[in-house]
């Protein structure tokens, strides 16, 4: 069910959907900057990626994974968006909440949003499940649209995986939040009407693995 605001004109609605998601991504980025968080904390986790040193801003080494079995009947399941925490390859056009960070994805986002708002729905996304969380193989744009339209879950083809060579990740050392940063973030959230979870720091995201690049279908 579509929960976001609408004008009754699909073309205008999908433009608003994208613009609203982009604004939230921008406000969340600014909030992270004011709170002194590294920019890497706002990107989607990569399955099997391990940070090589505390505070390192860039990606660390990557661990190999192996498929175990399809999850559930025929590998299909309704997956809560809140449990989709990362991706198989670095995603530059979406933040960790699947909000668009670039206008490069506008056309595809709006096309999918048009199909959903017109009642045609969307194809299932493809996810890998590891340690109780999900990582996107195919479907970043569809998840972004679903989240922007207020949907709580997406239909997915799920494959269970495990790391071939497990290792404990090295966690980032958080810098203290400046008091003035917290005050400004609260004001910015209110001014932009950003939902608290949009600017939240999801520190509970599990460590991620590597996958050969695939062309996403939407």
Helices and strands as residue ranges (DSSP letters): H 10-34, G 39-42, E 45-46, E 49-50, E 61-62, E 65-70, G 73-75, E 76-80, G 81-83, E 84-87, G 103-105, H 106-117, E 125-130, E 133-138, H 140-148, E 153-163, H 179-192, G 196-198
